[in-house]
Amino acid sequence: MNRIILVTGAAGFIGMHTAQRLLNRGERVIGLDNFNDYYDITLKEKRTVILKHYDQFHMVRGDIADPTSTSKVVRENGVNHIIHLAAQAGIRYSLENPFAYQRSNLAGHLSVLEAARQNNVLHLVYASSSSVYGNRPLEESGFREDDPTINPVSLYAATKQSCELLSQSYAHLYGFPQSGLRFFTVYGPWGRPDMAYFKFSQKMFSDEPIEVYGEGKMARDFTYIDDIVDGVLGVLDRPPAQGKHEIYNIGDNHPVGLMDMISMLEDALGTQAKKVMKAMQPGDVRATCADISKLHALTGYKPRVMLSEGLQRFATWWKNYYGH
């Protein structure tokens, strides 16, 4: 059977890179995105231009939270696999606009589940988040998929945990295989402007101070976009058994302190940051680290791009994109 893959959020950061990799290996891809204005729509449009160079790609502008239109996209395009990446992202924004998360993350995920059920989709892969682990101490190997995830500290995290529960129920009730992917701090070219490394770059070149939250004592498991896509496609190609629902961490397994990341970014951009130290913000967590042994056992996944190299690649793209 020829695979026809729906990528929701295809104009987004991870969505564009995932769709492009699928297209490069000869898959047919249907993109679905509503092009909302959470951040600069121009960036989304330019990502889409790249994908439209492929004959095997078709973009549909639509809202995943509309169950009728989402199911119609799946049915009319003969979709048999779904990579569901569309969501309202951002922890701090959830404090300002909580109902955007209700619609996109909760109603949107349910809409995709229904579209998959109604149209006999063979495998649904969807984006979850490392935020479901909450604010907890790091253990030596990192967060494991079977660790408790009952203490979300942000609305965003709560919606992502809810999506996992919805998928578990649908896999049990209707039998189609599902794989949830807990992403850990994804970065790289064509990234999201609301992410710290991206915002820092803009402020550093505008000679504005950057706000360093948590007094600079936070750490993140930064994961380069190409490594993330390796994990996504590896899981797509290896569905669970019928009726099963599996969760996988996709991270780097090497947390880096925020101040160290800023130093690497300064080196990559060739400019120094003026730093203003700030307290932790509501919803933030101190540190994240992915135990990736489950994903490695399934796919052989092994991150290849260290943070210093990945930030160099981002800086090269960023300077070209913004003309610096």
Secondary structure by P-SEA (a helix, b strand, c coil): cbbbbbbcccccaaaaaaaaaaaaabbbbbbbbcccccccaaaaaaaaaaaaccccbbbbbcccccaaaaaaaaaaacccccccccccccaaaaaccaaaaaaccaaaaaaaaaaaaaccccbbbbbbccccccccccccccccccccccccccaaaaaaaaaaaaaaaaaaacbbbbbbbbcccccccccccccaaaaaaaaaaacbbbbbccccccccccccaaaaaaaaaaaaaccccccbbbbbbbcccccccaaaaaaaaaaaaccccbbbbbccccccccbbbbcaaaaaacccccccccaaaaaaaaaaaaaaaacc
